[in-house]
């Protein structure tokens, strides 16, 4: 997973419509300090210094999705009480659609109170209903899902076994999703995973997977057996088992297994990490990432979340920065066009003169570097359009390039004279030039001004073409010929 892919994903995240169905609750935190024992009983006295009310259960999945920039709707049943009204107020403040949250006077809206002192949870107090939905509420939920599911990009089931996700509701969700060709992602609970039959993927943790399979997971072999049994029972195409400090393991029906190591960081609190995994995995899938890439995204997000105390959200910037650590210098310069267009517009608004050039840059040599330095000197920043491997195949033959596009991009991005690199698939950079609208279009001195692709586009809005001289005798072809001459 690279930075440009993640940046591109988050640039489009606002168009993804997520439907979250499950058990809603409020998480109350009472933060304090303990310095004395109660005279009434041998227990600590907590002096509360701060109180906090957060969305919990399926609400924390919603919170994660909103923090990542998606559009979110919620379908659930709550009580007609003060806690229910507090939930709805919170959702409204976050612009979350709540028209499918139904109130049942016979139910109690879940509220979990955690007392925390010196970063240690001392006690938790639960006030909630756990019984399954009434037949009337079940019918209202199922009818709404059947009528509206097709309007969404992805459906997430967040099951806390509090009664909302009955067998009938789950069947209605999966049937509606199948009809609309939508992915359904489930954070499961309990031991009967067969109730989620037909879902796209389940995301149990190791303990939940052990309970569902009836197999103690001690090593890779037992993990594989447990995963195979779960997938057989549920008819899954994919299963993602989260394994705490051991990372995640993705199993696919085609027999492929991908083990994703954990992101090394200090762990403060794993509560809510499963919700972060579900939310980020769903957005990755909905955005078109392959399941393995979506799982890697979820692994990065979860690694950030557990470094925070309490159920926490993760921002796009945090994920992008975490991904960028793999290539802290060069990776930050390589962009997809959709992201780069916004960046260049901002740079222009700040008065920066943008220079654009392009090429294959296979076997980078001193002539390339001198050319790029001269191009950069024409303005305030230099954007390099880099021909993709497929583009070079078409232009220079099947034996080229000698170095793949990803490696070429990182080598070029490491040069101080280059500010941004964008790979393009077309034979010419006309689409890039049209989108970026550089002030100066630079090209090698072996061209004529009239022969430069994009000249008409640039000059039409007041830009100009500059020809930059090459260093004589320096070329990739010459290097290849010398290699063949000496080593053939």
WOJO-V865268 format. One record per pair of residues at least 4 apart in sequence whose ideal C-beta (glycine too) atoms are under 6 Angstrom apart, sorted by sequence separation. I is the first residue (numbers start at 1). J is the second residue. If there is no record, write none. Layout:
i: {I & I}
j: {J & J}
//
This chain:
i: {3 & 55 & 56 & 133 & 144 & 145 & 165 & 204 & 218 & 243 & 252 & 277 & 283 & 289 & 308 & 314 & 327 & 335 & 364 & 387 & 392 & 396 & 403 & 409 & 429 & 432 & 443 & 447 & 454 & 483 & 484 & 38 & 55 & 65 & 79 & 91 & 116 & 117 & 133 & 165 & 177 & 188 & 204 & 217 & 231 & 284 & 289 & 335 & 347 & 387 & 393 & 403 & 424 & 426 & 447 & 458 & 66 & 78 & 159 & 210 & 217 & 242 & 251 & 376 & 412 & 38 & 65 & 91 & 114 & 115 & 177 & 210 & 215 & 305 & 324 & 361 & 375 & 55 & 115 & 188 & 231 & 240 & 241 & 250 & 324 & 392 & 413 & 424 & 36 & 217 & 230 & 285 & 305 & 392 & 412 & 443 & 34 & 62 & 88 & 114 & 174 & 186 & 215 & 240 & 249 & 284 & 304 & 344 & 455 & 206 & 215 & 34 & 62 & 113 & 227 & 239 & 248 & 389 & 409 & 186 & 213 & 247 & 281 & 284 & 301 & 441 & 452 & 32 & 33 & 112 & 188 & 238 & 247 & 304 & 32 & 184 & 185 & 247 & 389 & 32 & 111 & 184 & 185 & 186 & 187 & 188 & 213 & 237 & 389 & 449 & 32 & 183 & 209 & 213 & 245 & 280 & 281 & 388 & 441 & 30 & 110 & 212 & 280 & 301 & 357 & 405 & 31 & 193 & 300 & 108 & 191 & 355 & 30 & 108 & 191 & 277 & 280 & 433 & 107 & 155 & 300 & 445 & 29 & 80 & 355 & 386 & 430 & 434 & 72 & 73 & 74 & 174 & 227 & 355 & 430 & 433 & 439 & 440 & 441 & 442 & 443 & 445 & 28 & 75 & 76 & 77 & 80 & 84 & 170 & 276 & 277 & 428 & 445 & 83 & 146 & 276 & 353 & 440 & 442 & 444 & 26 & 27 & 74 & 77 & 145 & 149 & 155 & 353 & 354 & 355 & 356 & 358 & 360 & 66 & 79 & 81 & 83 & 138 & 141 & 145 & 149 & 161 & 167 & 352 & 384 & 27 & 79 & 154 & 155 & 156 & 157 & 158 & 159 & 161 & 273 & 276 & 352 & 26 & 79 & 133 & 138 & 142 & 146 & 150 & 159 & 25 & 78 & 132 & 145 & 149 & 25 & 130 & 131 & 209 & 273 & 360 & 24 & 104 & 130 & 133 & 273 & 23 & 24 & 62 & 132 & 258 & 384 & 391 & 23 & 24 & 55 & 242 & 260 & 386 & 388 & 22 & 260 & 270 & 382 & 391 & 193 & 197 & 198 & 201 & 202 & 203 & 205 & 206 & 263 & 382 & 383 & 384 & 385 & 386 & 388 & 20 & 102 & 196 & 197 & 265 & 276 & 381 & 194 & 201 & 260 & 267 & 268 & 272 & 362 & 363 & 385 & 194 & 263 & 269 & 271 & 362 & 20 & 193 & 268 & 269 & 362 & 376 & 20 & 250 & 265 & 100 & 373 & 385 & 250 & 372 & 18 & 248 & 361 & 364 & 385 & 248 & 361 & 18 & 24 & 238 & 16 & 17 & 18 & 19 & 20 & 21 & 24 & 14 & 240 & 13 & 77 & 13 & 26 & 77 & 379 & 378 & 24 & 375 & 46 & 46 & 358 & 203 & 203 & 334 & 334 & 330 & 333 & 340 & 340 & 356 & 34 & 330 & 33 & 330 & 354 & 25 & 26 & 27 & 28 & 29 & 30 & 31 & 32 & 335 & 337 & 354 & 355 & 356 & 357 & 353 & 77 & 187 & 333 & 334 & 335 & 355 & 76 & 333 & 378 & 187 & 344 & 375 & 341 & 374 & 61 & 61 & 185 & 371 & 371 & 58 & 370 & 183 & 57 & 367 & 367 & 367 & 366 & 365 & 363 & 362 & 363 & 156 & 156 & 154 & 154 & 19 & 153 & 17 & 22 & 17 & 18 & 19 & 20 & 21 & 22 & 16 & 22 & 23 & 23 & 23 & 22 & 22 & 64 & 60 & 64 & 70 & 61 & 65 & 60 & 64 & 68 & 61 & 61 & 67 & 67 & 64 & 63 & 60 & 16 & 9 & 27 & 1 & 1 & 10 & 7 & 6 & 6 & 3 & 3 & 1 & 11 & 3 & 8 & 11 & 4 & 8 & 4 & 8 & 4 & 7}
j: {7 & 59 & 60 & 137 & 148 & 149 & 169 & 208 & 222 & 247 & 256 & 281 & 287 & 293 & 312 & 318 & 331 & 339 & 368 & 391 & 396 & 400 & 407 & 413 & 433 & 436 & 447 & 451 & 458 & 487 & 488 & 43 & 60 & 70 & 84 & 96 & 121 & 122 & 138 & 170 & 182 & 193 & 209 & 222 & 236 & 289 & 294 & 340 & 352 & 392 & 398 & 408 & 429 & 431 & 452 & 463 & 72 & 84 & 165 & 216 & 223 & 248 & 257 & 382 & 418 & 45 & 72 & 98 & 121 & 122 & 184 & 217 & 222 & 312 & 331 & 368 & 382 & 63 & 123 & 196 & 239 & 248 & 249 & 258 & 332 & 400 & 421 & 432 & 45 & 226 & 239 & 294 & 314 & 401 & 421 & 452 & 44 & 72 & 98 & 124 & 184 & 196 & 225 & 250 & 259 & 294 & 314 & 354 & 465 & 217 & 226 & 46 & 74 & 125 & 239 & 251 & 260 & 401 & 421 & 199 & 226 & 260 & 294 & 297 & 314 & 454 & 465 & 46 & 47 & 126 & 202 & 252 & 261 & 318 & 47 & 199 & 200 & 262 & 404 & 48 & 127 & 200 & 201 & 202 & 203 & 204 & 229 & 253 & 405 & 465 & 49 & 200 & 226 & 230 & 262 & 297 & 298 & 405 & 458 & 48 & 128 & 230 & 298 & 319 & 375 & 423 & 50 & 212 & 319 & 128 & 211 & 375 & 51 & 129 & 212 & 298 & 301 & 454 & 129 & 177 & 322 & 467 & 52 & 103 & 378 & 409 & 453 & 457 & 96 & 97 & 98 & 198 & 251 & 379 & 454 & 457 & 463 & 464 & 465 & 466 & 467 & 469 & 53 & 100 & 101 & 102 & 105 & 109 & 195 & 301 & 302 & 453 & 470 & 109 & 172 & 302 & 379 & 466 & 468 & 470 & 53 & 54 & 101 & 104 & 172 & 176 & 182 & 380 & 381 & 382 & 383 & 385 & 387 & 94 & 107 & 109 & 111 & 166 & 169 & 173 & 177 & 189 & 195 & 380 & 412 & 56 & 108 & 183 & 184 & 185 & 186 & 187 & 188 & 190 & 302 & 305 & 381 & 56 & 109 & 163 & 168 & 172 & 176 & 180 & 189 & 56 & 109 & 163 & 176 & 180 & 57 & 162 & 163 & 241 & 305 & 392 & 57 & 137 & 163 & 166 & 306 & 57 & 58 & 96 & 166 & 292 & 418 & 425 & 58 & 59 & 90 & 277 & 295 & 421 & 423 & 58 & 296 & 306 & 418 & 427 & 230 & 234 & 235 & 238 & 239 & 240 & 242 & 243 & 300 & 419 & 420 & 421 & 422 & 423 & 425 & 58 & 140 & 234 & 235 & 303 & 314 & 419 & 233 & 240 & 299 & 306 & 307 & 311 & 401 & 402 & 424 & 234 & 303 & 309 & 311 & 402 & 61 & 234 & 309 & 310 & 403 & 417 & 62 & 292 & 307 & 144 & 417 & 429 & 295 & 417 & 65 & 295 & 408 & 411 & 432 & 299 & 412 & 70 & 76 & 291 & 70 & 71 & 72 & 73 & 74 & 75 & 78 & 69 & 295 & 69 & 133 & 70 & 83 & 137 & 440 & 440 & 87 & 442 & 115 & 117 & 429 & 277 & 278 & 409 & 413 & 410 & 413 & 420 & 422 & 438 & 117 & 413 & 117 & 414 & 438 & 110 & 111 & 112 & 113 & 114 & 115 & 116 & 117 & 420 & 422 & 439 & 440 & 441 & 442 & 439 & 164 & 274 & 420 & 421 & 422 & 442 & 164 & 421 & 466 & 278 & 436 & 468 & 435 & 468 & 156 & 158 & 282 & 468 & 470 & 158 & 471 & 285 & 160 & 470 & 471 & 474 & 474 & 474 & 476 & 476 & 479 & 278 & 282 & 282 & 286 & 152 & 286 & 152 & 157 & 153 & 154 & 155 & 156 & 157 & 158 & 153 & 159 & 160 & 162 & 164 & 164 & 165 & 275 & 272 & 276 & 283 & 275 & 279 & 275 & 279 & 283 & 278 & 279 & 313 & 315 & 313 & 313 & 311 & 286 & 287 & 311 & 293 & 296 & 316 & 320 & 320 & 323 & 323 & 324 & 323 & 338 & 331 & 336 & 339 & 334 & 338 & 335 & 339 & 336 & 339}
//
